[in-house]
């Protein structure tokens, strides 16, 4: 779809990938970019740069995908929709009923609203979690679904519903299966944080980054800016009713990841290995990017070292900013 002069709705646009996609969209010749978000996971501060652009708008009634009447109103005169709203993996593990409500029922609501509103194209954020543990490497899009957790199950359901909506209502869509996404604006507080942030937390405390097991587990770490670019490519592409891996195709073990973080930060603490008390969700997952490269014209550009350096710099600046605000608040109080 040619996005020039188009109005685009970004559902979950204040989150990690969503906010970076908003920034990328505003570099294009679009008419308007509207963010629809309930700000439970997403943050207004992620949209600071976007808010400077007169073509940017936050849907001000609210942004809950379980409220179908509000969702349908937000889609009025919208040409294309990006769907990022979801409960994350560990939240789905702890709260499977909520995972069903948000990731499955909410996704159905979005598809239904797209059809009712005559939206031209929908880009759906799926996940490499649909694959589970790799049976073969690198995993292409024909890799069997080997998922064993609630999050992956909701994404499989979303993909199946998209295909059904396409064949029943001619909904034009593309689904993107992200590998392990990281980068600036990634959550580093609370219970549900990624392995990179846990390692950086330990390094900040002058402690050893901890790995459960021997560190041989390997993943495909992809920078969030590359994921945003993949979304733009997917919206512009001519292909439909297809799913694509979004990753680098590069294999990085947890041991290699920890060593790189230690090197970048200058930490002198060695890696700490602990016996695994229980199995992780996946142990190996590296995506094949060839179909995505060919069909969408997308290729990851940010190498892991550069991406981690950008993340570390952002994290340090954000922590300092948060502390400054706290100190200012103490003075007021």
Secondary structure, 3 states (H helix, E strand, C coil): CCCCCCEEEEECCCCHHHHHHHHHHCCCCCCEEEEECCCCCCCHHHHCCHHHCCCEEECCCCCCCCCHHHHHHHCCCCCEEEECCCCCHHHHHHCHHHHHHHHHHHHHHHHHHHHHHCCCEEEEEEEHHHHCCCCCCCECCCCCCCCCCHHHHHHHHHHHHHHHHHHHHCCCEEEEEECEEECCCCCCCCCCCCHHHHHHHHHHCCCCCEEECCCCCEECEEEHHHHHHHHHHHHHCCCCCEEEEECCCCCEEHHHHHHHHHHHHCCCCCCEEECCCCCCCCCEECECCHHHHHHHCCCCCCCHHHHHHHHHHHHHHHHHHHHHHHHHHHHHC
